[in-house]
Protein backbone atom coordinates (compact mmCIF):
# COMPACT_ATOMS: atom_id res chain seq x y z
CA UNK A 1 0.00 0.00 0.00
CA UNK A 2 2.90 2.35 0.70
CA UNK A 3 4.21 1.77 -2.83
CA UNK A 4 0.80 2.73 -4.27
CA UNK A 5 0.69 5.88 -2.12
CA UNK A 6 4.15 6.91 -3.29
CA UNK A 7 3.09 6.31 -6.89
CA UNK A 8 0.05 8.56 -6.39
CA UNK A 9 2.23 11.27 -4.84
CA UNK A 10 4.58 11.21 -7.80
CA UNK A 11 1.99 10.82 -10.58
CA UNK A 12 -0.24 13.64 -9.32
CA UNK A 13 2.58 15.93 -8.22
CA UNK A 14 1.46 16.13 -4.60
CA UNK A 15 4.79 17.40 -3.28
CA UNK A 16 7.14 16.30 -0.55
CA UNK A 17 6.87 15.77 3.16
CA UNK A 18 5.63 13.05 5.51
CA UNK A 19 3.12 10.68 3.91
CA UNK A 20 0.25 8.78 5.52
CA UNK A 21 -2.28 6.63 3.70
CA UNK A 22 -5.38 5.01 5.17
CA UNK A 23 -8.52 3.37 3.83
CA UNK A 24 -11.34 5.92 3.85
CA UNK A 25 -14.24 3.74 2.78
CA UNK A 26 -15.73 1.32 0.28
CA UNK A 27 -18.92 1.93 -1.67
CA UNK A 28 -20.90 0.35 -4.47
CA UNK A 29 -18.65 1.79 -7.17
CA UNK A 30 -15.17 1.78 -5.66
CA UNK A 31 -12.74 2.37 -2.80
CA UNK A 32 -11.62 5.65 -1.27
CA UNK A 33 -8.35 6.32 0.54
CA UNK A 34 -7.22 9.29 2.60
CA UNK A 35 -3.74 10.46 1.67
CA UNK A 36 -1.80 13.09 3.60
CA UNK A 37 1.32 14.60 2.05
CA UNK A 38 3.17 17.14 4.15
CA UNK A 39 0.01 17.86 6.11
CA UNK A 40 -2.16 18.43 3.02
CA UNK A 41 -5.11 16.01 2.73
CA UNK A 42 -6.31 14.30 -0.44
CA UNK A 43 -8.94 11.70 -1.38
CA UNK A 44 -7.75 8.92 -3.69
CA UNK A 45 -10.45 6.96 -5.51
CA UNK A 46 -10.04 3.57 -7.18
CA UNK A 47 -13.23 2.55 -9.02
CA UNK A 48 -14.18 -1.09 -9.44
CA UNK A 49 -14.91 -0.58 -13.15
CA UNK A 50 -13.57 1.56 -15.96
CA UNK A 51 -14.52 5.22 -15.81
CA UNK A 52 -15.91 7.62 -18.38
CA UNK A 53 -13.09 10.16 -18.66
CA UNK A 54 -15.36 12.69 -20.36
CA UNK A 55 -17.81 12.41 -17.47
CA UNK A 56 -14.98 12.94 -14.99
CA UNK A 57 -13.93 16.02 -16.93
CA UNK A 58 -17.48 17.41 -16.75
CA UNK A 59 -17.53 16.67 -13.02
CA UNK A 60 -14.26 18.56 -12.55
CA UNK A 61 -15.59 21.57 -14.45
CA UNK A 62 -18.75 21.67 -12.34
CA UNK A 63 -16.80 21.41 -9.08
CA UNK A 64 -14.44 24.18 -10.17
CA UNK A 65 -17.49 26.31 -11.01
CA UNK A 66 -19.03 25.71 -7.57
CA UNK A 67 -15.72 26.30 -5.77
CA UNK A 68 -15.35 29.63 -7.57
CA UNK A 69 -18.65 30.64 -5.95
CA UNK A 70 -17.36 29.86 -2.49
CA UNK A 71 -18.85 26.39 -2.06
CA UNK A 72 -16.56 23.87 -0.37
CA UNK A 73 -16.45 20.89 -2.73
CA UNK A 74 -13.81 18.21 -3.45
CA UNK A 75 -12.13 19.74 -6.50
CA UNK A 76 -9.93 17.49 -8.61
CA UNK A 77 -6.15 17.30 -8.72
CA UNK A 78 -4.74 17.19 -12.24
CA UNK A 79 -1.90 14.77 -13.02
CA UNK A 80 0.84 15.31 -15.55
CA UNK A 81 -0.39 15.94 -19.07
CA UNK A 82 -3.70 17.31 -17.79
CA UNK A 83 -5.02 13.86 -16.86
CA UNK A 84 -7.78 13.50 -14.29
CA UNK A 85 -7.75 9.69 -14.34
CA UNK A 86 -4.50 7.71 -14.42
CA UNK A 87 -4.04 4.01 -15.10
CA UNK A 88 -2.46 2.19 -12.15
CA UNK A 89 0.49 -0.12 -12.97
CA UNK A 90 -0.37 -3.81 -12.82
CA UNK A 91 2.19 -4.45 -10.08
CA UNK A 92 0.25 -1.97 -7.90
CA UNK A 93 -3.08 -3.65 -8.52
CA UNK A 94 -4.07 -2.22 -11.89
CA UNK A 95 -7.27 -0.31 -12.57
CA UNK A 96 -7.32 3.46 -12.38
CA UNK A 97 -7.02 6.22 -9.82
CA UNK A 98 -8.00 9.83 -9.44
CA UNK A 99 -7.35 12.38 -6.73
CA UNK A 100 -9.34 15.23 -5.23
CA UNK A 101 -8.81 17.62 -2.36
CA UNK A 102 -10.07 16.25 0.94
CA UNK A 103 -13.16 17.90 2.45
CA UNK A 104 -12.94 17.77 6.22
CA UNK A 105 -15.95 16.69 8.26
CA UNK A 106 -17.65 14.03 10.33
CA UNK A 107 -20.03 11.41 8.89
CA UNK A 108 -23.72 12.23 9.04
CA UNK A 109 -24.69 8.66 9.88
CA UNK A 110 -28.23 8.53 11.24
CA UNK A 111 -28.11 12.18 12.28
CA UNK A 112 -30.10 13.62 9.39
CA UNK A 113 -32.60 15.21 11.76
CA UNK A 114 -29.88 17.16 13.55
CA UNK A 115 -28.78 18.84 10.31
CA UNK A 116 -32.19 19.33 8.67
CA UNK A 117 -31.76 23.10 8.36
CA UNK A 118 -28.20 22.79 7.11
CA UNK A 119 -29.40 20.27 4.51
CA UNK A 120 -32.03 22.63 3.15
CA UNK A 121 -29.59 25.53 3.06
CA UNK A 122 -26.88 23.57 1.22
CA UNK A 123 -29.27 22.09 -1.33
CA UNK A 124 -30.65 25.56 -2.06
CA UNK A 125 -27.12 26.89 -2.46
CA UNK A 126 -26.24 24.10 -4.91
CA UNK A 127 -29.41 24.66 -6.94
CA UNK A 128 -28.83 28.41 -7.14
CA UNK A 129 -25.18 27.99 -8.10
CA UNK A 130 -25.63 25.10 -10.56
CA UNK A 131 -25.23 26.15 -14.19
CA UNK A 132 -28.43 25.98 -16.23
CA UNK A 133 -28.50 23.41 -19.03
CA UNK A 134 -30.70 22.29 -21.90
CA UNK A 135 -29.53 18.71 -21.38
CA UNK A 136 -32.29 16.37 -20.18
CA UNK A 137 -31.58 14.00 -17.25
CA UNK A 138 -30.74 10.47 -18.48
CA UNK A 139 -32.99 7.45 -18.13
CA UNK A 140 -31.56 6.35 -14.77
CA UNK A 141 -33.30 9.38 -13.24
CA UNK A 142 -36.47 9.46 -15.36
CA UNK A 143 -37.50 5.88 -16.17
CA UNK A 144 -37.72 2.56 -14.34
CA UNK A 145 -36.51 -0.85 -15.47
CA UNK A 146 -38.99 -2.12 -18.10
CA UNK A 147 -41.72 -4.29 -16.61
CA UNK A 148 -40.61 -7.44 -18.45
CA UNK A 149 -37.00 -7.02 -17.28
CA UNK A 150 -38.17 -6.48 -13.72
CA UNK A 151 -40.33 -9.61 -13.88
CA UNK A 152 -37.31 -11.56 -15.12
CA UNK A 153 -35.21 -10.30 -12.19
CA UNK A 154 -37.92 -11.39 -9.75
CA UNK A 155 -38.01 -14.84 -11.38
CA UNK A 156 -34.21 -15.16 -11.33
CA UNK A 157 -34.31 -14.31 -7.62
CA UNK A 158 -36.32 -17.41 -6.73
CA UNK A 159 -34.41 -19.24 -4.01
CA UNK A 160 -32.41 -16.17 -3.01
CA UNK A 161 -32.65 -14.68 0.51
CA UNK A 162 -34.27 -11.51 -0.81
CA UNK A 163 -36.92 -13.10 -3.05
CA UNK A 164 -39.77 -13.09 -0.56
CA UNK A 165 -39.20 -9.42 0.35
CA UNK A 166 -38.91 -8.52 -3.33
CA UNK A 167 -42.24 -10.15 -4.15
CA UNK A 168 -43.84 -8.42 -1.16
CA UNK A 169 -42.93 -5.03 -2.66
CA UNK A 170 -44.51 -5.71 -6.04
CA UNK A 171 -47.51 -3.50 -5.23
CA UNK A 172 -45.25 -0.56 -4.35
CA UNK A 173 -43.22 -1.15 -7.49
CA UNK A 174 -46.35 -1.04 -9.64
CA UNK A 175 -47.50 2.15 -7.90
CA UNK A 176 -44.12 3.74 -8.56
CA UNK A 177 -44.30 2.79 -12.23
CA UNK A 178 -47.71 4.44 -12.60
CA UNK A 179 -46.34 7.72 -11.19
CA UNK A 180 -43.12 7.63 -13.22
CA UNK A 181 -44.93 6.90 -16.49
CA UNK A 182 -47.29 9.79 -15.86
CA UNK A 183 -44.54 12.21 -14.78
CA UNK A 184 -42.29 11.60 -17.80
CA UNK A 185 -38.77 13.04 -17.97
CA UNK A 186 -39.83 16.57 -17.04
CA UNK A 187 -39.54 19.77 -19.00
CA UNK A 188 -37.09 21.78 -16.92
CA UNK A 189 -35.65 24.20 -16.25
CA UNK A 190 -32.68 21.92 -15.57
CA UNK A 191 -29.42 22.70 -13.79
CA UNK A 192 -26.20 20.76 -13.27
CA UNK A 193 -26.03 19.26 -9.80
CA UNK A 194 -25.21 16.33 -7.55
CA UNK A 195 -28.05 13.79 -8.19
CA UNK A 196 -26.84 11.37 -5.47
CA UNK A 197 -27.00 13.53 -2.36
CA UNK A 198 -27.83 11.07 0.43
CA UNK A 199 -26.33 11.01 3.95
CA UNK A 200 -23.44 8.73 2.99
CA UNK A 201 -22.33 11.35 0.46
CA UNK A 202 -22.14 14.22 2.92
CA UNK A 203 -20.13 15.25 5.97
CA UNK A 204 -20.73 17.70 8.80
CA UNK A 205 -18.00 20.35 8.61
CA UNK A 206 -16.24 21.67 11.74
CA UNK A 207 -18.50 24.76 11.66
CA UNK A 208 -21.63 22.55 11.75
CA UNK A 209 -22.63 23.09 8.13
CA UNK A 210 -22.90 20.32 5.55
CA UNK A 211 -20.58 19.48 2.66
CA UNK A 212 -21.50 17.34 -0.37
CA UNK A 213 -19.05 14.60 -1.42
CA UNK A 214 -18.89 11.97 -4.16
CA UNK A 215 -19.97 13.89 -7.25
CA UNK A 216 -19.49 11.03 -9.74
CA UNK A 217 -23.20 11.00 -10.60
CA UNK A 218 -23.46 14.74 -11.22
CA UNK A 219 -25.31 16.05 -14.26
CA UNK A 220 -28.57 17.66 -15.35
CA UNK A 221 -31.45 17.57 -12.89
CA UNK A 222 -34.77 19.14 -12.05
CA UNK A 223 -34.29 21.00 -8.72
CA UNK A 224 -37.83 20.17 -7.61
CA UNK A 225 -37.30 16.46 -8.14
CA UNK A 226 -33.93 16.50 -6.39
CA UNK A 227 -35.50 18.32 -3.44
CA UNK A 228 -38.19 15.63 -3.19
CA UNK A 229 -35.55 12.89 -3.52
CA UNK A 230 -33.43 14.48 -0.79
CA UNK A 231 -36.37 14.67 1.63
CA UNK A 232 -36.96 10.94 1.17
CA UNK A 233 -33.35 9.80 1.34
CA UNK A 234 -32.55 11.87 4.43
CA UNK A 235 -35.77 11.76 6.44
CA UNK A 236 -37.67 8.60 5.49
CA UNK A 237 -36.86 4.99 6.36
CA UNK A 238 -39.48 2.61 5.08
CA UNK A 239 -42.77 3.83 6.51
CA UNK A 240 -41.11 5.90 9.25
CA UNK A 241 -41.03 9.61 8.43
CA UNK A 242 -39.24 12.25 10.47
CA UNK A 243 -41.97 14.78 9.85
CA UNK A 244 -40.34 17.59 11.80
CA UNK A 245 -37.07 17.17 9.87
CA UNK A 246 -38.91 17.20 6.53
CA UNK A 247 -40.61 20.46 7.46
CA UNK A 248 -37.39 22.07 8.72
CA UNK A 249 -35.47 21.10 5.59
CA UNK A 250 -38.15 22.51 3.29
CA UNK A 251 -38.36 25.74 5.30
CA UNK A 252 -34.57 26.20 5.24
CA UNK A 253 -34.48 25.45 1.51
CA UNK A 254 -37.12 28.08 0.77
CA UNK A 255 -35.51 30.68 3.05
CA UNK A 256 -32.14 30.10 1.34
CA UNK A 257 -33.65 30.79 -2.07
CA UNK A 258 -33.94 27.23 -3.38
CA UNK A 259 -35.46 27.10 -6.85
CA UNK A 260 -37.38 23.82 -6.50
CA UNK A 261 -41.00 23.65 -5.32
CA UNK A 262 -42.57 20.29 -4.43
CA UNK A 263 -46.24 20.39 -5.42
CA UNK A 264 -47.34 16.89 -6.48
CA UNK A 265 -46.56 13.20 -6.07
CA UNK A 266 -45.10 13.25 -9.60
CA UNK A 267 -42.23 15.33 -8.19
CA UNK A 268 -41.03 12.15 -6.44
CA UNK A 269 -40.43 10.39 -9.78
CA UNK A 270 -36.65 10.85 -9.56
CA UNK A 271 -36.29 9.02 -6.25
CA UNK A 272 -38.64 6.26 -7.45
CA UNK A 273 -36.44 5.73 -10.51
CA UNK A 274 -33.06 5.87 -8.81
CA UNK A 275 -34.00 3.60 -5.92
CA UNK A 276 -35.56 0.90 -8.10
CA UNK A 277 -32.86 1.13 -10.76
CA UNK A 278 -30.16 0.80 -8.11
CA UNK A 279 -31.96 -2.18 -6.58
CA UNK A 280 -32.14 -3.84 -10.01
CA UNK A 281 -28.43 -3.23 -10.60
CA UNK A 282 -27.54 -4.84 -7.27
CA UNK A 283 -29.75 -7.86 -7.96
CA UNK A 284 -27.98 -8.35 -11.30
CA UNK A 285 -24.60 -8.07 -9.57
CA UNK A 286 -25.53 -10.48 -6.77
CA UNK A 287 -26.66 -13.03 -9.37
CA UNK A 288 -23.58 -12.62 -11.58
CA UNK A 289 -21.47 -15.76 -11.21
CA UNK A 290 -18.46 -14.05 -12.78
CA UNK A 291 -18.44 -11.16 -10.28
CA UNK A 292 -15.95 -11.27 -7.38
CA UNK A 293 -17.39 -12.85 -4.23
CA UNK A 294 -16.72 -9.70 -2.21
CA UNK A 295 -18.70 -7.52 -4.58
CA UNK A 296 -21.58 -10.01 -4.76
CA UNK A 297 -21.72 -10.08 -0.95
CA UNK A 298 -21.79 -6.30 -0.86
CA UNK A 299 -24.62 -6.30 -3.42
CA UNK A 300 -26.64 -8.70 -1.25
CA UNK A 301 -26.29 -6.25 1.62
CA UNK A 302 -27.47 -3.38 -0.60
CA UNK A 303 -30.51 -5.42 -1.65
CA UNK A 304 -31.44 -6.17 1.95
CA UNK A 305 -31.14 -2.49 2.93
CA UNK A 306 -33.12 -1.30 -0.07
CA UNK A 307 -36.02 -3.66 0.49
CA UNK A 308 -36.08 -3.03 4.24
CA UNK A 309 -35.96 0.75 4.24
CA UNK A 310 -35.21 2.56 1.01
CA UNK A 311 -38.45 1.88 -0.87
CA UNK A 312 -41.26 3.63 1.03
CA UNK A 313 -44.82 2.98 -0.03
CA UNK A 314 -46.71 5.50 -2.12
CA UNK A 315 -48.75 6.34 0.97
CA UNK A 316 -45.56 7.28 2.83
CA UNK A 317 -44.44 9.49 -0.05
CA UNK A 318 -47.84 11.18 -0.07
CA UNK A 319 -47.36 11.97 3.64
CA UNK A 320 -44.01 13.58 2.80
CA UNK A 321 -45.77 15.58 0.08
CA UNK A 322 -48.38 16.78 2.58
CA UNK A 323 -45.65 18.02 4.93
CA UNK A 324 -43.65 19.66 2.13
CA UNK A 325 -46.69 21.57 0.89
CA UNK A 326 -48.16 22.54 4.27
Buried (B, 14 or more C-beta within 10 A) or exposed (E): EEEBBEBBBEBBEBEEEEBEBEEBBEBBEBBBBBBBBEEEEBBBBBBBEEBEEEEBBBBBBBBEBBBEEEBBBBBBBBBEEEBBBBEBEEEBEEBBBBBBBBBEBEEBEEEBBBBBBBBBBBBBBBBBBBEEBEEBBEEBBBBBBEEEEBEEBBEEBEEBEBBEBBEEBEEBBEBBBEBBEEBEBBEBEBBBBBBBBBBBBBBBBEEEBBBBBBBBBBBBBBBBBBBBBBBBBBBBBEEEBBBEBBBBBBBBBBEBEBBBBBEBBBBBBBBBBBBBBBBBBBBBBBBEEEBEEEBBEBBBEBBBEBBEEBBBBBEBBEBBBEBBEE
